[in-house]
Amino acid sequence: MVLNELGARINGALQALSKEPVIDEKAVDALLREICGALLESDVNVQLVQKMRQNVKSRINMDELASSTNKRKVIQTAVFEELCSLVDPGVQPWTPQKGKQNVVMFVGLQGSGKTTSCTKLATYYKRKGMKVGLVCADTFRAGAFDQLKQNAARAHIPYYGSYSETDPVQIALDGVAQFKKNKFDLIIVDTSGRHKQEAELFEEMEQIAKATKPNNTIFVMDGTIGQAADAQARAFKESVDIGSIIITKMDGHAKGGGAISAVAATGSPIEFIGTGEHIHDLDKFSARPFISKLLGMGDISGLVDAVQDMHMSGKNKDMMENLAKGVFTLKDMRDQLQNIMSMGPLSKIMGMMPGMSPEMMQGFDADESTRRLRSYMCVFDSMTETELNGDGAVFSNERRLHRVARGAGVRPVEIQALLYQHQQFGQIVKKMGGPKGMLSKMNPNAMQQMAKNPAASANMLKQMGGMGGMQNMMQQMGGMGGMQNMIQQMGGMGGVQNMMQQMMGGGGGGGGGGGMGGLQDMMSQMMGGGG
């Protein structure tokens, strides 16, 4: 993905700054030159790049910087804030309200992915508990209604369209009226793709907007459009009131800079990003997490949202109780892997983890990892309830091991590898649980509260006795030496990394950074799929 290359270049420039012996104006200029060059190569409008450079320079007072104790942090913060400003016009996108009848109209160029994005958005809000309907008012493109009908049927979403009616305005009116009559929460109207030079189609778009009176008009922007984005976005903005933007095709070779230019041209916020062909490949956009993820700093808020969407309240009660006792059964491991798989593509979840830089993600084979996890699910399904509720010790019996291998269609060595991963997880759980473990300092209900409400983690430090309690907990674990011993028992930092590579089928980068990424993955699995 080209966005990863952009993130890697900006990251490289910031890392080069941290190696500079003297931070002066010359070093700042070199940093900005590299960052601006990367943005221009990604098709960001040159005027926006110049403005960003000026803003960063104005944020950094070289006289005050000379006396600052942390010059690098001041500069990095200024760069981060201005990168966020590039993709954030300072306007909150409109969001539909459950219980009310909300109408959303999609507009954009031909081939930008409007029809697919309609289904993705409908699926997104269906997961939020809304009653959603799709209306196909695209009579210009042959097969548009068939495409929407197939997508909607696959996602189990009601739809409306007509093979006989040729007036898109009438179809839109009839479809919206039918769904309103049936008290649908959200009605999404798909319109024909159009170019700024096609006056008739622009007039048709204005008529549909006038007839249906949408609460929000979403402009679908192709991420590969490049420098032409600015002019096209302005043309749409002049015809209809664009409330938000969806950027598509960001999973391929889209440079994405044109989409950033569209934000500036319309003054409308990016609401979602399309990251693939599947109906779940639609990510909620937020400027700060997006830039944070771009620079390899993770997206904790996105991870929390993914966990909340799983509605895990009450699902992990047994596992939380086991955790508190320092027990981690095979059934606990199965449940956590199922949670991870239900959160979406592994590459998407891995990208939300802090420390997972774009370079590390390039070595991550999401398809192979998903295949490995599915294979593990077959192994778990071939075990008896007694075996699942144990620690795997019963599989020292080879006859039992071969029985499960035959049932799952895998080799015995693959089951042994799974049992090894479970054993490593169990060692960490023992350190955390039990009467003298890390979790004993928490309120007994703290872990369940975190599963039900991730915001409860903000109060966790207080429940553990503040910073003093945290220090005591570390001392109980043997201080940093205890942590090091635990890691050494697992084969050092490389051992943690190798363990995750075996489990996920590779990936995770090199060195200590990859090891910590693996450790975060293990913790995310044990904490119910969230960080």
MOWOHU-V353854 format. One record per residue. N is the residue number from 1. PSI is psi in radians with two decimals (NA if undefined). Layout:
n = {N:N}
psi = {PSI:PSI}
This chain:
n = {1:2:3:4:5:6:7:8:9:10:11:12:13:14:15:16:17:18:19:20:21:22:23:24:25:26:27:28:29:30:31:32:33:34:35:36:37:38:39:40:41:42:43:44:45:46:47:48:49:50:51:52:53:54:55:56:57:58:59:60:61:62:63:64:65:66:67:68:69:70:71:72:73:74:75:76:77:78:79:80:81:82:83:84:85:86:87:88:89:90:91:92:93:94:95:96:97:98:99:100:101:102:103:104:105:106:107:108:109:110:111:112:113:114:115:116:117:118:119:120:121:122:123:124:125:126:127:128:129:130:131:132:133:134:135:136:137:138:139:140:141:142:143:144:145:146:147:148:149:150:151:152:153:154:155:156:157:158:159:160:161:162:163:164:165:166:167:168:169:170:171:172:173:174:175:176:177:178:179:180:181:182:183:184:185:186:187:188:189:190:191:192:193:194:195:196:197:198:199:200:201:202:203:204:205:206:207:208:209:210:211:212:213:214:215:216:217:218:219:220:221:222:223:224:225:226:227:228:229:230:231:232:233:234:235:236:237:238:239:240:241:242:243:244:245:246:247:248:249:250:251:252:253:254:255:256:257:258:259:260:261:262:263:264:265:266:267:268:269:270:271:272:273:274:275:276:277:278:279:280:281:282:283:284:285:286:287:288:289:290:291:292:293:294:295:296:297:298:299:300:301:302:303:304:305:306:307:308:309:310:311:312:313:314:315:316:317:318:319:320:321:322:323:324:325:326:327:328:329:330:331:332:333:334:335:336:337:338:339:340:341:342:343:344:345:346:347:348:349:350:351:352:353:354:355:356:357:358:359:360:361:362:363:364:365:366:367:368:369:370:371:372:373:374:375:376:377:378:379:380:381:382:383:384:385:386:387:388:389:390:391:392:393:394:395:396:397:398:399:400:401:402:403:404:405:406:407:408:409:410:411:412:413:414:415:416:417:418:419:420:421:422:423:424:425:426:427:428:429:430:431:432:433:434:435:436:437:438:439:440:441:442:443:444:445:446:447:448:449:450:451:452:453:454:455:456:457:458:459:460:461:462:463:464:465:466:467:468:469:470:471:472:473:474:475:476:477:478:479:480:481:482:483:484:485:486:487:488:489:490:491:492:493:494:495:496:497:498:499:500:501:502:503:504:505:506:507:508:509:510:511:512:513:514:515:516:517:518:519:520:521:522:523:524:525:526:527:528:529:530:531}
psi = {2.30:-0.54:-0.60:-0.67:-0.68:-0.81:-0.70:-0.69:-0.74:-0.72:-0.76:-0.70:-0.71:-0.64:-0.64:-0.64:-0.68:-0.31:-0.14:2.28:-0.57:2.19:1.81:-3.01:-0.60:-0.74:-0.70:-0.73:-0.72:-0.70:-0.86:-0.60:-0.75:-0.76:-0.78:-0.67:-0.72:-0.72:-0.72:-0.70:-0.37:0.24:0.36:2.41:2.35:-0.61:-0.64:-0.67:-0.76:-0.72:-0.72:-0.74:-0.79:-0.70:-0.69:-0.77:-0.67:-0.48:-0.49:1.93:1.88:-0.54:-0.79:-0.56:-0.59:-0.55:-0.02:2.50:-0.38:1.31:-0.70:-0.72:-0.67:-0.80:-0.79:-0.66:-0.72:-0.75:-0.79:-0.80:-0.69:-0.57:-0.67:-0.70:-0.50:-0.65:0.09:1.86:-0.02:0.29:2.31:2.28:2.60:2.45:2.40:2.60:2.23:2.39:-0.24:2.81:1.85:2.33:2.26:2.29:2.33:2.33:2.81:3.14:2.84:2.40:0.21:-0.19:0.51:-0.86:-0.76:-0.71:-0.57:-0.83:-0.69:-0.78:-0.71:-0.73:-0.69:-0.84:-0.39:-0.68:-0.41:0.01:0.22:2.69:1.93:2.45:2.60:2.39:2.18:1.80:0.42:1.71:0.00:-0.75:2.23:2.30:0.05:-0.79:-0.69:-0.73:-0.82:-0.69:-0.76:-0.78:-0.77:-0.70:-0.68:-0.61:0.01:0.86:2.26:2.55:2.85:2.41:3.12:2.39:-0.37:-0.66:2.28:-0.19:1.90:-0.54:-0.74:-0.72:-0.78:-0.78:-0.84:-0.75:-0.79:-0.72:-0.72:-0.79:-0.59:-0.67:-0.62:0.23:0.86:2.50:-0.70:2.22:2.08:2.15:2.05:2.23:3.00:2.58:2.52:2.69:2.69:-0.35:-0.10:1.52:-0.69:-0.74:-0.57:-0.64:-0.69:-0.72:-0.72:-0.65:-0.72:-0.73:-0.70:-0.64:-0.75:-0.30:1.09:2.54:-0.47:2.41:2.11:2.19:2.07:2.07:2.17:2.13:-0.25:0.07:-0.47:-2.54:-0.30:-0.20:-0.70:-0.88:-0.74:-0.77:-0.70:-0.68:-0.75:-0.69:-0.59:-0.42:-0.75:2.78:1.69:2.12:-0.55:2.99:2.46:2.20:2.24:2.96:0.61:0.11:-0.19:-2.24:0.42:2.21:-0.48:-0.25:-0.57:-0.64:-0.65:-0.68:-0.60:-0.58:-0.78:-0.65:-0.65:-0.37:0.25:2.55:2.61:2.27:-0.70:2.81:2.22:2.18:0.34:-3.10:-0.36:2.74:-0.32:-0.04:1.06:1.99:2.30:2.31:2.38:2.29:-0.90:-0.83:-0.60:-0.83:-0.67:-0.76:-0.67:-0.64:0.19:0.36:0.09:3.05:1.41:-0.68:-0.67:-0.65:-0.73:-0.74:-0.72:-0.69:-0.74:-0.66:-0.38:-0.21:1.00:-0.02:2.09:-0.28:-0.63:0.46:-0.85:-0.72:-0.70:-0.69:-0.71:-0.73:-0.80:-0.51:-0.13:0.42:2.38:1.78:2.95:-0.58:-0.68:-0.76:-0.76:-0.79:-0.69:-0.64:-0.63:-0.70:-0.78:-0.76:-0.57:-0.21:-0.20:-2.98:2.44:-0.61:-0.62:-0.78:-0.74:-0.67:-0.36:-0.24:2.25:2.40:-0.19:1.56:2.82:-0.61:-0.70:-0.65:-0.46:-0.48:0.10:2.06:1.67:-0.68:-0.78:-0.67:-0.74:-0.72:-0.72:-0.75:-0.70:-0.64:-0.70:-0.65:-0.67:-0.66:-0.83:-0.70:-0.37:-0.04:2.70:2.92:-0.66:-0.73:-0.70:-0.59:0.10:-3.01:0.14:-0.05:-0.49:-0.28:0.17:-0.33:1.99:-0.59:-0.71:-0.73:-0.80:-0.58:-0.81:-0.67:-0.75:-0.73:-0.61:-0.23:0.58:2.97:2.62:-0.57:-0.51:-0.61:-0.66:-0.65:-0.72:-0.76:-0.59:-0.75:-0.74:-0.68:-0.70:-0.73:-0.75:-0.60:-0.71:-0.70:-0.69:-0.64:-0.58:-0.67:-2.91:3.01:-0.46:0.16:3.08:-0.65:-0.25:-0.32:-0.16:2.81:2.35:-0.49:0.08:-0.77:-0.70:-0.62:-0.68:-0.63:-0.65:-0.65:1.72:-0.44:-0.37:-0.36:-0.37:-0.46:0.00:-0.69:-0.69:-0.71:-0.43:0.17:0.49:-2.82:-0.58:-0.75:-0.68:-0.74:-0.74:-0.69:-0.74:-0.68:-0.68:-0.57:0.08:0.37:-2.77:-0.50:-0.70:-0.73:-0.76:-0.71:-0.70:-0.76:-0.67:-0.67:-0.47:0.14:0.44:-3.10:-0.62:-0.58:-0.72:-0.79:-0.80:-0.67:-0.80:-0.60:-0.72:-0.70:-0.73:0.05:0.57:3.08:3.10:-0.01:-3.06:2.91:-2.87:-0.61:-0.72:-0.66:-0.78:-0.61:-0.72:-0.73:-0.70:-0.66:-0.75:-0.77:-0.68:-0.63:-0.72:-0.46:0.34:0.46:-0.12:2.84:NA}
